[in-house]
Amino acid sequence: MPQSKFEHVKISGMQVVVPPKEICIYDELHYYGGSVKKVDRMRKMVGFWKRRVADRGVTPSDLAIDAGEKLIAGMDIDKKSIDALIFVVQKPDVPNPATAFFIHQKLCLPKTCMAFDMNLGCPGWVYGLYVAHSMIESKACKRILLLTGDTPASYLNLDDRIKAPLFGDAASATLLDYSQEPSISPSFFEIGSDGEGFELIIKPGLGERIKYVPQMDQVDPEFNKVIFEPFKEFDGRNVNLAGESYMDGVAVFNFTMTVVPEHIKSLMKFAGESPDTIPYLMLHQANKQIVQTVASAAGFPENKASYEAFENYGNQTISSIPALICHTLKDKLKNNSEKMLCSSFGNGLSWASCIITLGNMFCGGVKDFEKRPDHMGRNEVINYWKEKMKGNIND
């Protein structure tokens, strides 16, 4: 697995945004037969409590733009100084071009700022951090804005008690800068992948493999019809290939318990660290049980591995570690230096960890998402593109 050490990169700022709509597990007692005791038991075991859900029509890029704007304003950043924009996303606005270009426009970044997407799930923030570190350490860039965004909760069926209580929507913005002097506390990374697990966490429909082609409705009606035909999933719900994601929960749990702790140990050995020398283990906020089990297997006490972000916001996939940092360490990072091991894992299968030291930086905490004045909802976007393709809108 690739291991890297970086000595000339500083994380200068961080901001997380979440939708204002909050759903509490106790507001959903009717899904559990009205039993408070049953919900209490689930909360104690899994960590369910609250989650944030975006309104329909709010995309990952909308959240990411707001996170970027809040970070830029909070730090009073000269936009001309930003050399690159990286957007880590699983659900881009359009199949092409990259959504990063849309964000580039909305943030009014200069033409000298390159922009690109990275298609990654839960490990995406650490992956993005690694790419940004590599670009800065090589002196290809001096300042990079790393954005993440995901909305796994907004379109979930609330009757799905396996997925719905878990996920929350969020975005993060992280600013990285080149540091001329070698850092006293360098950053260490280790990243791995296992394509054998490609099918273990996946959304199989509506990509190029199982494609929806409107023109085929007249030529071969069955071509598209089969994608939308309902069938019974293992839990008895009616689903179809167009909208449903698939996860082999047992296989994913086994992967998490066997691969991730050893991966964390390997990174610590490479960096010359141990659980005793690392105050914070910032794990991907999958749920309370996984956080505590992975921490224990990696040799960390429970009090070093918080699951507060999962409790308060849900599993925010790509943005869960920045949310945990901003939620738990906001006040400490203003004046103090805090060392942490960040580890994330998920679809691919993939995993990524880093040891970083944050401090004397801007930390905007976790703030509510605010729609831009020019935000367009789904129907507005549909009408816009109809008129544009008719030739009625000229930029």
N, C-alpha and C positions, 0 to 999 in steps of 0.2 A: 504494500500500500504506500502511496506517495507520502513522504514526510518532508516538511519544509520548515525553515526558520527564517523569520523576517526581522530586520533590525532597524529599518528606516521608515516605518509606517506608524502613524498615530491615528487612533479613532477619536475624532474631535467633537462629535455630536451625535445624538440619537433622539428620535421622536417616534412615538407610536400613536396611531389613532384607531378608535373603535366606533362602531355605530352607536348612536344614543339609545336605540331600542334594546332593552334588557329583558330577558326571560329567566325567571327563577324556577327551579325545579319544583318548588312548593306550589307554584301556580299551575302545575300540571298533575295534580293529585288524581284527577279523573282517569289518567292513563294507568294508574296504579291501584285502581279499586278504591280510591279515596283514603288509602292507608298512609298516614303520616309515618308510622313505624317502618313501613317498607321503604319509603323515601329516605328516612333517617339512616336506615341500614345501607342503602345504596350510596348515600353521601359519605358515610364513614368508610366504606370499602373503596369506591371508585373516585370520590371527590366531587361528584356532581353538586353544583350549587347554582351559579349564575352563568349566563352566556350572553354575548352581544350578537345581534342579528341585523344585517343590513336590509333596508327596504328594497323591494324588487325594483330593478332599474338602476341600482347602484352597483357599479362594477369594481373589480379589484383595482383598476387604474384610477377610478374616482377616489378611493380611499388612499391610494399611494400618492396621488397628486396633492391631496390635503396634507398628508404627512410631510411631503417634501416642502410645501409652502410654509407650514408651521416651523419646520426646522430652519429653512432659509431666513424666515422673518426673525425667529428667536435668536439666531446667531448673527444676524445682520450680514449675511454672506453676499459678496460681490459675485453675481451669477457668471460674470465673464471669467472668473477664476476656476470654474468647474470644467475639467477636461473630459470627463466621461460620465454617462448616466447608465447604470445597470439596473434593469428591472427583472426581478425574479418572480415568475408568475406561472400558474398552471392553467388558468382560464383567461387567455388574452381576449382583447376586445374583438378582434377580427382574425381570420386565419393568416392573413398577411396584409400589410407589412407588420413588422414588430410593433407592439403597443408602446414600446419605449419612445417611438417617434411622436406619438400622440401626446405622451407625457412631456416630452421635450418641448413641444409647441405650447402646451398649457402652462408650463413653468417659465416660458420665455427664456430658454437657455440659448447661448450663442451658437452660431454655426460651427464654431471651432470645437464644440462639445460633441464627441461621438456618443451614440446611443445604441443599445442592443438589449434584447430579451434573453433570459435564461429560463428554460422550461424545466423546473424542478419542484418537487413537493416539499415535505417537511424538512429535509436537510438543506433547503435552498439558501437560507440566510448565511450559514457557515460556508457553503459552496461559493456564494457570491462574495463573501468576505475574503475567501482564499483567492479568487480571481482578482479582486481589487488590490489585495496585498501584492500579488504577483506583478500587476501592472505598475504599481507605484514603486515597488522595490527595484524594478528594472529601469526606472526613470522614464518609462513611456508616458506616465501621467504624474501630475503632482497633487491633484485633488479629484476625488471621485465621489459621486453621490450614488449610494446603493439603496434601492427601493425594493420592498417586497409587498405583495398584496394577494389576498385570497378571500373568497366568499363561499366557503363550503356549507354555511348554514342557511343562506338566504332562500334556497329553493328546495330544501329538504322537506320531505313529507313528515309532519309531526307525529303521524301514527307509527313511524319507524322508530321504535324505542331503542334500537341498537345504535343508530347513527345520530338521530336528532338531538338527544341530550348532550352529546359529546362536543359538537363543533361550534365555534364562534368565528365571526368575521373580523378581519383586522388588516392593517398595513403598517409598515415601518419605514423610516428613513434613517440612514446612517451615513455620516460624512467621514471620509478618510483622507488624511493629508500626508505628504512626504515630510519626513523629518531629517534634516541634514546630519545631525549628530546621531550616532548609534544609540538606540534605546537601552536604558539600564535593564529594562524588562522586555526582552524580545518576545515576539509572538510565535507560537508553534502550531502547526497544523498536521493532521493526518486524515486522509480521505480514502474511502473504499466503495466498491460497487460489486454487485452480484447479479448479473443479467439472468441467471437461472430463476430468479424470483420476479421476473418481469410481469407475470400474470397474477401475482399474489395480491397486489393493490392496484386496481386498474379500472378505467372507464372504457369499455371495449367499443362502444358505438359512436358513430358520426365522425370518425376520423377517416383517413384514406382507406383503411382496411374494410370497414363497414360503412361505406359512404352513402349519404343521401344525395340523390341526383334528381332534381325536380323534372327534368326533361324525360326521364324514364317512365313517368306515370302514364304517358300515352303509349309508349312503345312496349313496355313490360311492366304492368301494374304490380306484379309480385315483387319486383326488384326493391322497391321502397317499403312496400306493405309489411314485409317480414320484420323490418327493423322496429316497427311500432306495434307488432302483435303482442298482446299481453300473455304472460305465462307466470306460473307460481314460483316464487323464490322459496328457498328452504324454510323461511319463517312464515310462509303462507300468504305473503302479500303479492298482489298483482304488480308486476314490473314489466319493462320492455328494454330492449337493447339500446334504444335511443337515449334514455335518460338515466339508467341505473349504473351505479358503480359496483364493483365486486371486490370483496376482500376475504381472503382465507384467514380468519382471525387466529386460528390455532397456529398455523404456519408462521404468521407474522409475529405472534407472541413468542414463539420458540426462537425465531431469528433475533428478536430484540434481547431475549434473555441470554443467548449463547454468544452472539457476535459482538454486541455493543459493549458489555463490560470488559471483554478482553481487548477490544479496540481502545477503550479509555485507558486501560493499564498500559497498552503499548505506547500511546501518546505520552503518558506521564514518564515512562522509562526514557523515551527519546528526549524529553525536555528536562530530565533530571529532577522531576517533581514527585510528590507523593500526596495521598489524601491529607496528610498532616500539614503540608506546606500550601495547600490550596484552600482558601476560606469558603469558596462558593463553587458548587457544582450546578451549573445551569443546564438542566436537561430539557429536551423537547417535551412540551407539556401534553403528552398523549393522554394521561390520566394519573390520578394519585397512585394507584397500585403499581403502574409501570415505573413511574419516577422513583418510588421508594425501593422497588425490587432491583432496578438497574443500579441505583446508588449503592445499595448494600452489596451486590455482587461485585461492584468495582472497588469496594473497600471504604466507602464513605459513610459516615453516620447520617442518619435521617435529617438532623438539624442543618446539614450543609446543602441539602437538596430540596429546595422549596417547590411546592406545586400550587402556589398562590395564584399564578396567572391562569391555570386551568380552573381553579375554584371560582375566580371572579369573571373570567371572560370566555371560558371554554377552550377547546383545542383549536388554536389559531394557525395550525399547520406551519407555513413558512415563517410567520411572524411571531411564533410563540416564545422563542428565546429573547428577542428584543423586548417583547412585552413583559417577560419575567424580569429582565434587567431594569426596565423603566419603572415597573410597578414596585419592586422591592428595594432598589438602590438609588432611586432618583436623588434623594437628599445627600447621600454619602458620596456620590460621584462628583459633586461640585468642588469639593476641597480635598478629598482623599483619593488615594490610589487603591484600587481593589483588584486583586488577582482572581481570576475565575477560569474554570474549565467549562466550555460550552460544548454540548454534544447533541446532535440531532440525527434522526434515522427515519426511514420511511420508504416510499415507493421507489421502485427501480430494479431490485432493492438497492438502497444506497445508505451510506452513513458518513458523517463528517464531524470532526471535533477540532477544537482549537483551545489553546491556553493563551489568554490575553490579559493585559492589565489595563484597566480603565480608570481614569481619574483626571481631575482638573479639566473637565469637559462640560459641554452643554448637554444636559439631559432634560428634555421637555416632559418626561413622564408619559402617562397614557391619557390622551385627551379625546373628547368626543369629536366625531366626524362632522364637518360642516360642508354642506353642498355649496358649490360655486354658483354665482349668479347665472352663469351660462350653462349650467348643468341641464342636459336633456335626458328625459326618461325614455323608456323603451319605445313607446308610441311616437314620441317626437323624433327619435332617431330614424324610425321606420319611414315616417313621412318625409323627413329630410332627404333620405337616400332615394326615395321614389321620385321626388321632385328633381333632385340633382341628376339622376340617371335619365330623366325625361328632357333634361336640358334647361329646366326652369330656374336653376340656381347656378350662378357663375361666380366663382371666387375672384 
